[in-house]
Amino acid sequence: MKKLSKLIFPLILAGVLAVIYFTYFAPTKELGSFSKFSSGAEINQNINVRVDKSMKFERDANGNIISFYVLDKNNVKIQVTSHEPILPEIADADIVELLGHMHGGNFTAGKITILK
């Protein structure tokens, strides 16, 4: 009986931690809003957005994607640029996670992850 009581507390604690993680910290594909970004701040933040395939992808002379447009949950359209090369698979993506900051009406991404 004493061994059983020693196992109950860690199991309850693990269950509570799992619920907290999956409720608050687990990655999600839910779209975010650009309204939380300040246009002059250099603080990088994450946001999930939908790739706007109705707009053309801007390419350099070599055919590499240099910028594209995305929509947030409020259908706010923003142009995304990156200092790093943008993967060509972004043209087939639906939802992406961006890590970056706003510069005026443009979003400068330090990292782009395809979610869907």
Buried (B, 14 or more C-beta within 10 A) or exposed (E): EEEEEEEEEEEEEEEEEEEEEEEEEEEEEEBBEBEEBEEEEEEEBEBBBBBBEEBEBBBEEEEEBEBBBBBBBEEEBBBBBBEEEBBEEBEEBEBBBBEBBBEEEBBBBEEBBBEE
